[in-house]
Amino acid sequence: MAKATAVDPVEVELEDQEHEQGELDEAALPFGDQLESLGNNVTQFVVERPLAAVGIALGVGFLLGRLFRS
């Protein structure tokens, strides 16, 4: 006679979430590479042209301030 084992619904849900997270991680790999490349480009720009980077940051901040103040 076989014994029935109870399945914990919380454990099953956690396994499903881990599986879905793994699929999302695989889909996001190319974007992670692009994001890393973009970060490297920004870092290089800031190192080579610090005053231009500060000016751009101030300009973007000013524009965002004007947009959200309205």
PyMOL Python script that loads the backbone (N, CA, C, O; Angstrom):
from pymol import cmd

cmd.read_pdbstr("""\
ATOM      1  N   MET A   1       0.834  -1.164   0.000  1.00  0.00           N
ATOM      2  CA  MET A   1       0.000   0.000   0.000  1.00  0.00           C
ATOM      3  C   MET A   1       0.895   1.249   0.000  1.00  0.00           C
ATOM      4  O   MET A   1       1.777   1.389   0.848  1.00  0.00           O
ATOM      5  N   ALA A   2       0.660   2.144  -0.952  1.00  0.00           N
ATOM      6  CA  ALA A   2       1.479   3.348  -1.086  1.00  0.00           C
ATOM      7  C   ALA A   2       0.946   4.444  -0.188  1.00  0.00           C
ATOM      8  O   ALA A   2      -0.260   4.610  -0.008  1.00  0.00           O
ATOM      9  N   LYS A   3       1.871   5.170   0.358  1.00  0.00           N
ATOM     10  CA  LYS A   3       1.501   6.278   1.231  1.00  0.00           C
ATOM     11  C   LYS A   3       1.431   7.565   0.414  1.00  0.00           C
ATOM     12  O   LYS A   3       2.326   7.842  -0.384  1.00  0.00           O
ATOM     13  N   ALA A   4       0.387   8.340   0.605  1.00  0.00           N
ATOM     14  CA  ALA A   4       0.252   9.618  -0.090  1.00  0.00           C
ATOM     15  C   ALA A   4       1.041  10.672   0.677  1.00  0.00           C
ATOM     16  O   ALA A   4       0.985  10.738   1.905  1.00  0.00           O
ATOM     17  N   THR A   5       1.770  11.488  -0.062  1.00  0.00           N
ATOM     18  CA  THR A   5       2.528  12.557   0.583  1.00  0.00           C
ATOM     19  C   THR A   5       1.835  13.888   0.314  1.00  0.00           C
ATOM     20  O   THR A   5       1.350  14.136  -0.790  1.00  0.00           O
ATOM     21  N   ALA A   6       1.796  14.716   1.309  1.00  0.00           N
ATOM     22  CA  ALA A   6       1.169  16.027   1.173  1.00  0.00           C
ATOM     23  C   ALA A   6       2.155  16.989   0.512  1.00  0.00           C
ATOM     24  O   ALA A   6       3.353  16.957   0.793  1.00  0.00           O
ATOM     25  N   VAL A   7       1.640  17.836  -0.363  1.00  0.00           N
ATOM     26  CA  VAL A   7       2.459  18.827  -1.052  1.00  0.00           C
ATOM     27  C   VAL A   7       2.158  20.185  -0.435  1.00  0.00           C
ATOM     28  O   VAL A   7       1.003  20.599  -0.333  1.00  0.00           O
ATOM     29  N   ASP A   8       3.208  20.859  -0.031  1.00  0.00           N
ATOM     30  CA  ASP A   8       3.056  22.180   0.571  1.00  0.00           C
ATOM     31  C   ASP A   8       2.812  23.204  -0.540  1.00  0.00           C
ATOM     32  O   ASP A   8       3.677  23.385  -1.397  1.00  0.00           O
ATOM     33  N   PRO A   9       1.647  23.883  -0.549  1.00  0.00           N
ATOM     34  CA  PRO A   9       1.359  24.839  -1.627  1.00  0.00           C
ATOM     35  C   PRO A   9       2.334  26.017  -1.656  1.00  0.00           C
ATOM     36  O   PRO A   9       2.603  26.564  -2.726  1.00  0.00           O
ATOM     37  N   VAL A  10       2.858  26.409  -0.519  1.00  0.00           N
ATOM     38  CA  VAL A  10       3.822  27.516  -0.485  1.00  0.00           C
ATOM     39  C   VAL A  10       5.113  27.106  -1.183  1.00  0.00           C
ATOM     40  O   VAL A  10       5.705  27.894  -1.920  1.00  0.00           O
ATOM     41  N   GLU A  11       5.543  25.875  -0.949  1.00  0.00           N
ATOM     42  CA  GLU A  11       6.767  25.377  -1.583  1.00  0.00           C
ATOM     43  C   GLU A  11       6.599  25.292  -3.095  1.00  0.00           C
ATOM     44  O   GLU A  11       7.516  25.624  -3.846  1.00  0.00           O
ATOM     45  N   VAL A  12       5.430  24.849  -3.538  1.00  0.00           N
ATOM     46  CA  VAL A  12       5.163  24.762  -4.979  1.00  0.00           C
ATOM     47  C   VAL A  12       5.177  26.157  -5.591  1.00  0.00           C
ATOM     48  O   VAL A  12       5.721  26.353  -6.677  1.00  0.00           O
ATOM     49  N   GLU A  13       4.581  27.126  -4.899  1.00  0.00           N
ATOM     50  CA  GLU A  13       4.552  28.494  -5.412  1.00  0.00           C
ATOM     51  C   GLU A  13       5.963  29.074  -5.496  1.00  0.00           C
ATOM     52  O   GLU A  13       6.292  29.760  -6.463  1.00  0.00           O
ATOM     53  N   LEU A  14       6.791  28.806  -4.497  1.00  0.00           N
ATOM     54  CA  LEU A  14       8.174  29.290  -4.523  1.00  0.00           C
ATOM     55  C   LEU A  14       8.955  28.684  -5.680  1.00  0.00           C
ATOM     56  O   LEU A  14       9.743  29.376  -6.324  1.00  0.00           O
ATOM     57  N   GLU A  15       8.746  27.404  -5.950  1.00  0.00           N
ATOM     58  CA  GLU A  15       9.422  26.759  -7.079  1.00  0.00           C
ATOM     59  C   GLU A  15       8.983  27.390  -8.391  1.00  0.00           C
ATOM     60  O   GLU A  15       9.807  27.601  -9.280  1.00  0.00           O
ATOM     61  N   ASP A  16       7.684  27.696  -8.525  1.00  0.00           N
ATOM     62  CA  ASP A  16       7.184  28.347  -9.735  1.00  0.00           C
ATOM     63  C   ASP A  16       7.806  29.731  -9.906  1.00  0.00           C
ATOM     64  O   ASP A  16       8.187  30.109 -11.013  1.00  0.00           O
ATOM     65  N   GLN A  17       7.909  30.486  -8.810  1.00  0.00           N
ATOM     66  CA  GLN A  17       8.502  31.820  -8.876  1.00  0.00           C
ATOM     67  C   GLN A  17       9.979  31.747  -9.253  1.00  0.00           C
ATOM     68  O   GLN A  17      10.459  32.574 -10.028  1.00  0.00           O
ATOM     69  N   GLU A  18      10.698  30.773  -8.719  1.00  0.00           N
ATOM     70  CA  GLU A  18      12.114  30.615  -9.060  1.00  0.00           C
ATOM     71  C   GLU A  18      12.276  30.274 -10.536  1.00  0.00           C
ATOM     72  O   GLU A  18      13.197  30.761 -11.192  1.00  0.00           O
ATOM     73  N   HIS A  19      11.381  29.436 -11.058  1.00  0.00           N
ATOM     74  CA  HIS A  19      11.437  29.066 -12.474  1.00  0.00           C
ATOM     75  C   HIS A  19      11.179  30.297 -13.346  1.00  0.00           C
ATOM     76  O   HIS A  19      11.888  30.526 -14.326  1.00  0.00           O
ATOM     77  N   GLU A  20      10.155  31.093 -12.986  1.00  0.00           N
ATOM     78  CA  GLU A  20       9.846  32.298 -13.748  1.00  0.00           C
ATOM     79  C   GLU A  20      11.001  33.294 -13.677  1.00  0.00           C
ATOM     80  O   GLU A  20      11.329  33.932 -14.678  1.00  0.00           O
ATOM     81  N   GLN A  21      11.619  33.432 -12.505  1.00  0.00           N
ATOM     82  CA  GLN A  21      12.744  34.355 -12.346  1.00  0.00           C
ATOM     83  C   GLN A  21      13.917  33.918 -13.220  1.00  0.00           C
ATOM     84  O   GLN A  21      14.600  34.758 -13.806  1.00  0.00           O
ATOM     85  N   GLY A  22      14.153  32.619 -13.311  1.00  0.00           N
ATOM     86  CA  GLY A  22      15.220  32.112 -14.163  1.00  0.00           C
ATOM     87  C   GLY A  22      14.986  32.448 -15.620  1.00  0.00           C
ATOM     88  O   GLY A  22      15.918  32.798 -16.343  1.00  0.00           O
ATOM     89  N   GLU A  23      13.720  32.340 -16.055  1.00  0.00           N
ATOM     90  CA  GLU A  23      13.388  32.688 -17.435  1.00  0.00           C
ATOM     91  C   GLU A  23      13.599  34.178 -17.680  1.00  0.00           C
ATOM     92  O   GLU A  23      14.095  34.571 -18.736  1.00  0.00           O
ATOM     93  N   LEU A  24      13.224  35.009 -16.704  1.00  0.00           N
ATOM     94  CA  LEU A  24      13.423  36.450 -16.852  1.00  0.00           C
ATOM     95  C   LEU A  24      14.903  36.797 -16.901  1.00  0.00           C
ATOM     96  O   LEU A  24      15.316  37.648 -17.689  1.00  0.00           O
ATOM     97  N   ASP A  25      15.702  36.145 -16.066  1.00  0.00           N
ATOM     98  CA  ASP A  25      17.142  36.402 -16.061  1.00  0.00           C
ATOM     99  C   ASP A  25      17.762  36.061 -17.408  1.00  0.00           C
ATOM    100  O   ASP A  25      18.614  36.800 -17.902  1.00  0.00           O
ATOM    101  N   GLU A  26      17.342  34.949 -18.008  1.00  0.00           N
ATOM    102  CA  GLU A  26      17.871  34.559 -19.314  1.00  0.00           C
ATOM    103  C   GLU A  26      17.481  35.569 -20.379  1.00  0.00           C
ATOM    104  O   GLU A  26      18.285  35.889 -21.255  1.00  0.00           O
ATOM    105  N   ALA A  27      16.250  36.076 -20.315  1.00  0.00           N
ATOM    106  CA  ALA A  27      15.787  37.042 -21.311  1.00  0.00           C
ATOM    107  C   ALA A  27      16.490  38.389 -21.149  1.00  0.00           C
ATOM    108  O   ALA A  27      16.632  39.130 -22.121  1.00  0.00           O
ATOM    109  N   ALA A  28      16.928  38.711 -19.937  1.00  0.00           N
ATOM    110  CA  ALA A  28      17.527  40.019 -19.669  1.00  0.00           C
ATOM    111  C   ALA A  28      19.033  40.056 -19.925  1.00  0.00           C
ATOM    112  O   ALA A  28      19.632  41.129 -19.857  1.00  0.00           O
ATOM    113  N   LEU A  29      19.655  38.924 -20.214  1.00  0.00           N
ATOM    114  CA  LEU A  29      21.112  38.901 -20.401  1.00  0.00           C
ATOM    115  C   LEU A  29      21.608  39.877 -21.466  1.00  0.00           C
ATOM    116  O   LEU A  29      22.557  40.614 -21.198  1.00  0.00           O
ATOM    117  N   PRO A  30      21.014  39.920 -22.659  1.00  0.00           N
ATOM    118  CA  PRO A  30      21.519  40.871 -23.660  1.00  0.00           C
ATOM    119  C   PRO A  30      21.377  42.326 -23.205  1.00  0.00           C
ATOM    120  O   PRO A  30      22.232  43.159 -23.507  1.00  0.00           O
ATOM    121  N   PHE A  31      20.302  42.627 -22.481  1.00  0.00           N
ATOM    122  CA  PHE A  31      20.107  43.992 -22.011  1.00  0.00           C
ATOM    123  C   PHE A  31      21.119  44.350 -20.931  1.00  0.00           C
ATOM    124  O   PHE A  31      21.533  45.505 -20.831  1.00  0.00           O
ATOM    125  N   GLY A  32      21.517  43.387 -20.135  1.00  0.00           N
ATOM    126  CA  GLY A  32      22.541  43.624 -19.115  1.00  0.00           C
ATOM    127  C   GLY A  32      23.865  43.989 -19.752  1.00  0.00           C
ATOM    128  O   GLY A  32      24.575  44.869 -19.264  1.00  0.00           O
ATOM    129  N   ASP A  33      24.200  43.310 -20.849  1.00  0.00           N
ATOM    130  CA  ASP A  33      25.437  43.631 -21.563  1.00  0.00           C
ATOM    131  C   ASP A  33      25.379  45.039 -22.146  1.00  0.00           C
ATOM    132  O   ASP A  33      26.354  45.787 -22.074  1.00  0.00           O
ATOM    133  N   GLN A  34      24.232  45.397 -22.723  1.00  0.00           N
ATOM    134  CA  GLN A  34      24.080  46.734 -23.289  1.00  0.00           C
ATOM    135  C   GLN A  34      24.142  47.799 -22.204  1.00  0.00           C
ATOM    136  O   GLN A  34      24.731  48.862 -22.401  1.00  0.00           O
ATOM    137  N   LEU A  35      23.533  47.510 -21.057  1.00  0.00           N
ATOM    138  CA  LEU A  35      23.547  48.463 -19.951  1.00  0.00           C
ATOM    139  C   LEU A  35      24.962  48.655 -19.418  1.00  0.00           C
ATOM    140  O   LEU A  35      25.362  49.773 -19.093  1.00  0.00           O
ATOM    141  N   GLU A  36      25.706  47.576 -19.330  1.00  0.00           N
ATOM    142  CA  GLU A  36      27.093  47.674 -18.878  1.00  0.00           C
ATOM    143  C   GLU A  36      27.924  48.494 -19.864  1.00  0.00           C
ATOM    144  O   GLU A  36      28.745  49.313 -19.453  1.00  0.00           O
ATOM    145  N   SER A  37      27.714  48.276 -21.155  1.00  0.00           N
ATOM    146  CA  SER A  37      28.429  49.033 -22.178  1.00  0.00           C
ATOM    147  C   SER A  37      28.072  50.516 -22.099  1.00  0.00           C
ATOM    148  O   SER A  37      28.946  51.375 -22.216  1.00  0.00           O
ATOM    149  N   LEU A  38      26.800  50.811 -21.901  1.00  0.00           N
ATOM    150  CA  LEU A  38      26.367  52.201 -21.774  1.00  0.00           C
ATOM    151  C   LEU A  38      27.003  52.855 -20.554  1.00  0.00           C
ATOM    152  O   LEU A  38      27.447  54.002 -20.617  1.00  0.00           O
ATOM    153  N   GLY A  39      27.046  52.128 -19.450  1.00  0.00           N
ATOM    154  CA  GLY A  39      27.682  52.649 -18.238  1.00  0.00           C
ATOM    155  C   GLY A  39      29.151  52.951 -18.460  1.00  0.00           C
ATOM    156  O   GLY A  39      29.661  53.965 -17.983  1.00  0.00           O
ATOM    157  N   ASN A  40      29.831  52.072 -19.183  1.00  0.00           N
ATOM    158  CA  ASN A  40      31.251  52.305 -19.491  1.00  0.00           C
ATOM    159  C   ASN A  40      31.427  53.537 -20.371  1.00  0.00           C
ATOM    160  O   ASN A  40      32.365  54.311 -20.183  1.00  0.00           O
ATOM    161  N   ASN A  41      30.513  53.718 -21.343  1.00  0.00           N
ATOM    162  CA  ASN A  41      30.592  54.890 -22.222  1.00  0.00           C
ATOM    163  C   ASN A  41      30.379  56.180 -21.441  1.00  0.00           C
ATOM    164  O   ASN A  41      31.076  57.170 -21.664  1.00  0.00           O
ATOM    165  N   VAL A  42      29.411  56.167 -20.523  1.00  0.00           N
ATOM    166  CA  VAL A  42      29.147  57.361 -19.711  1.00  0.00           C
ATOM    167  C   VAL A  42      30.351  57.670 -18.824  1.00  0.00           C
ATOM    168  O   VAL A  42      30.759  58.825 -18.696  1.00  0.00           O
ATOM    169  N   THR A  43      30.910  56.636 -18.218  1.00  0.00           N
ATOM    170  CA  THR A  43      32.087  56.837 -17.365  1.00  0.00           C
ATOM    171  C   THR A  43      33.240  57.440 -18.160  1.00  0.00           C
ATOM    172  O   THR A  43      33.913  58.355 -17.688  1.00  0.00           O
ATOM    173  N   GLN A  44      33.463  56.931 -19.353  1.00  0.00           N
ATOM    174  CA  GLN A  44      34.536  57.449 -20.200  1.00  0.00           C
ATOM    175  C   GLN A  44      34.273  58.910 -20.565  1.00  0.00           C
ATOM    176  O   GLN A  44      35.193  59.728 -20.556  1.00  0.00           O
ATOM    177  N   PHE A  45      33.013  59.241 -20.887  1.00  0.00           N
ATOM    178  CA  PHE A  45      32.662  60.621 -21.238  1.00  0.00           C
ATOM    179  C   PHE A  45      32.917  61.566 -20.067  1.00  0.00           C
ATOM    180  O   PHE A  45      33.474  62.649 -20.244  1.00  0.00           O
ATOM    181  N   VAL A  46      32.505  61.146 -18.869  1.00  0.00           N
ATOM    182  CA  VAL A  46      32.669  61.990 -17.680  1.00  0.00           C
ATOM    183  C   VAL A  46      34.148  62.201 -17.364  1.00  0.00           C
ATOM    184  O   VAL A  46      34.548  63.293 -16.961  1.00  0.00           O
ATOM    185  N   VAL A  47      34.954  61.166 -17.545  1.00  0.00           N
ATOM    186  CA  VAL A  47      36.390  61.293 -17.263  1.00  0.00           C
ATOM    187  C   VAL A  47      37.051  62.218 -18.276  1.00  0.00           C
ATOM    188  O   VAL A  47      37.906  63.025 -17.912  1.00  0.00           O
ATOM    189  N   GLU A  48      36.664  62.108 -19.546  1.00  0.00           N
ATOM    190  CA  GLU A  48      37.296  62.912 -20.589  1.00  0.00           C
ATOM    191  C   GLU A  48      36.796  64.352 -20.603  1.00  0.00           C
ATOM    192  O   GLU A  48      37.563  65.266 -20.905  1.00  0.00           O
ATOM    193  N   ARG A  49      35.520  64.571 -20.281  1.00  0.00           N
ATOM    194  CA  ARG A  49      34.922  65.907 -20.357  1.00  0.00           C
ATOM    195  C   ARG A  49      34.094  66.202 -19.101  1.00  0.00           C
ATOM    196  O   ARG A  49      32.865  66.213 -19.168  1.00  0.00           O
ATOM    197  N   PRO A  50      34.738  66.437 -17.974  1.00  0.00           N
ATOM    198  CA  PRO A  50      33.981  66.615 -16.723  1.00  0.00           C
ATOM    199  C   PRO A  50      33.069  67.844 -16.725  1.00  0.00           C
ATOM    200  O   PRO A  50      31.959  67.779 -16.198  1.00  0.00           O
ATOM    201  N   LEU A  51      33.513  68.955 -17.304  1.00  0.00           N
ATOM    202  CA  LEU A  51      32.672  70.155 -17.309  1.00  0.00           C
ATOM    203  C   LEU A  51      31.447  69.974 -18.199  1.00  0.00           C
ATOM    204  O   LEU A  51      30.360  70.439 -17.857  1.00  0.00           O
ATOM    205  N   ALA A  52      31.611  69.310 -19.321  1.00  0.00           N
ATOM    206  CA  ALA A  52      30.467  69.042 -20.189  1.00  0.00           C
ATOM    207  C   ALA A  52      29.469  68.130 -19.480  1.00  0.00           C
ATOM    208  O   ALA A  52      28.258  68.320 -19.598  1.00  0.00           O
ATOM    209  N   ALA A  53      29.974  67.146 -18.747  1.00  0.00           N
ATOM    210  CA  ALA A  53      29.090  66.231 -18.022  1.00  0.00           C
ATOM    211  C   ALA A  53      28.307  66.972 -16.944  1.00  0.00           C
ATOM    212  O   ALA A  53      27.119  66.712 -16.753  1.00  0.00           O
ATOM    213  N   VAL A  54      28.960  67.889 -16.239  1.00  0.00           N
ATOM    214  CA  VAL A  54      28.262  68.684 -15.217  1.00  0.00           C
ATOM    215  C   VAL A  54      27.210  69.569 -15.874  1.00  0.00           C
ATOM    216  O   VAL A  54      26.099  69.698 -15.361  1.00  0.00           O
ATOM    217  N   GLY A  55      27.550  70.173 -16.995  1.00  0.00           N
ATOM    218  CA  GLY A  55      26.590  71.015 -17.715  1.00  0.00           C
ATOM    219  C   GLY A  55      25.377  70.232 -18.181  1.00  0.00           C
ATOM    220  O   GLY A  55      24.246  70.709 -18.080  1.00  0.00           O
ATOM    221  N   ILE A  56      25.607  69.038 -18.689  1.00  0.00           N
ATOM    222  CA  ILE A  56      24.494  68.194 -19.132  1.00  0.00           C
ATOM    223  C   ILE A  56      23.618  67.813 -17.943  1.00  0.00           C
ATOM    224  O   ILE A  56      22.391  67.859 -18.035  1.00  0.00           O
ATOM    225  N   ALA A  57      24.239  67.440 -16.837  1.00  0.00           N
ATOM    226  CA  ALA A  57      23.474  67.057 -15.647  1.00  0.00           C
ATOM    227  C   ALA A  57      22.635  68.232 -15.144  1.00  0.00           C
ATOM    228  O   ALA A  57      21.475  68.047 -14.776  1.00  0.00           O
ATOM    229  N   LEU A  58      23.206  69.431 -15.124  1.00  0.00           N
ATOM    230  CA  LEU A  58      22.447  70.606 -14.696  1.00  0.00           C
ATOM    231  C   LEU A  58      21.299  70.903 -15.653  1.00  0.00           C
ATOM    232  O   LEU A  58      20.195  71.235 -15.219  1.00  0.00           O
ATOM    233  N   GLY A  59      21.556  70.785 -16.948  1.00  0.00           N
ATOM    234  CA  GLY A  59      20.507  71.023 -17.941  1.00  0.00           C
ATOM    235  C   GLY A  59      19.360  70.040 -17.817  1.00  0.00           C
ATOM    236  O   GLY A  59      18.193  70.427 -17.873  1.00  0.00           O
ATOM    237  N   VAL A  60      19.686  68.781 -17.650  1.00  0.00           N
ATOM    238  CA  VAL A  60      18.643  67.759 -17.491  1.00  0.00           C
ATOM    239  C   VAL A  60      17.866  68.003 -16.203  1.00  0.00           C
ATOM    240  O   VAL A  60      16.642  67.877 -16.183  1.00  0.00           O
ATOM    241  N   GLY A  61      18.566  68.350 -15.134  1.00  0.00           N
ATOM    242  CA  GLY A  61      17.890  68.645 -13.873  1.00  0.00           C
ATOM    243  C   GLY A  61      16.959  69.834 -14.000  1.00  0.00           C
ATOM    244  O   GLY A  61      15.849  69.814 -13.468  1.00  0.00           O
ATOM    245  N   PHE A  62      17.402  70.874 -14.701  1.00  0.00           N
ATOM    246  CA  PHE A  62      16.564  72.048 -14.908  1.00  0.00           C
ATOM    247  C   PHE A  62      15.313  71.690 -15.704  1.00  0.00           C
ATOM    248  O   PHE A  62      14.208  72.102 -15.351  1.00  0.00           O
ATOM    249  N   LEU A  63      15.490  70.922 -16.777  1.00  0.00           N
ATOM    250  CA  LEU A  63      14.336  70.532 -17.598  1.00  0.00           C
ATOM    251  C   LEU A  63      13.346  69.672 -16.823  1.00  0.00           C
ATOM    252  O   LEU A  63      12.134  69.868 -16.923  1.00  0.00           O
ATOM    253  N   LEU A  64      13.859  68.724 -16.054  1.00  0.00           N
ATOM    254  CA  LEU A  64      12.962  67.882 -15.254  1.00  0.00           C
ATOM    255  C   LEU A  64      12.235  68.707 -14.199  1.00  0.00           C
ATOM    256  O   LEU A  64      11.056  68.478 -13.928  1.00  0.00           O
ATOM    257  N   GLY A  65      12.934  69.659 -13.609  1.00  0.00           N
ATOM    258  CA  GLY A  65      12.296  70.539 -12.634  1.00  0.00           C
ATOM    259  C   GLY A  65      11.178  71.349 -13.247  1.00  0.00           C
ATOM    260  O   GLY A  65      10.117  71.507 -12.643  1.00  0.00           O
ATOM    261  N   ARG A  66      11.404  71.864 -14.443  1.00  0.00           N
ATOM    262  CA  ARG A  66      10.360  72.636 -15.129  1.00  0.00           C
ATOM    263  C   ARG A  66       9.174  71.753 -15.508  1.00  0.00           C
ATOM    264  O   ARG A  66       8.024  72.180 -15.409  1.00  0.00           O
ATOM    265  N   LEU A  67       9.449  70.535 -15.937  1.00  0.00           N
ATOM    266  CA  LEU A  67       8.363  69.623 -16.323  1.00  0.00           C
ATOM    267  C   LEU A  67       7.480  69.259 -15.139  1.00  0.00           C
ATOM    268  O   LEU A  67       6.254  69.264 -15.247  1.00  0.00           O
ATOM    269  N   PHE A  68       8.102  68.944 -14.013  1.00  0.00           N
ATOM    270  CA  PHE A  68       7.329  68.469 -12.873  1.00  0.00           C
ATOM    271  C   PHE A  68       6.750  69.606 -12.038  1.00  0.00           C
ATOM    272  O   PHE A  68       5.881  69.369 -11.199  1.00  0.00           O
ATOM    273  N   ARG A  69       7.212  70.826 -12.251  1.00  0.00           N
ATOM    274  CA  ARG A  69       6.646  71.955 -11.528  1.00  0.00           C
ATOM    275  C   ARG A  69       5.310  72.364 -12.140  1.00  0.00           C
ATOM    276  O   ARG A  69       4.431  72.869 -11.442  1.00  0.00           O
ATOM    277  N   SER A  70       5.160  72.147 -13.429  1.00  0.00           N
ATOM    278  CA  SER A  70       3.937  72.552 -14.138  1.00  0.00           C
ATOM    279  C   SER A  70       2.732  71.784 -13.689  1.00  0.00           C
ATOM    280  O   SER A  70       1.632  72.012 -14.192  1.00  0.00           O
TER     281      SER A  70
END
""", "prot")
cmd.dss("prot")
cmd.show_as("cartoon", "prot")
cmd.util.cbc("prot")
cmd.orient("prot")
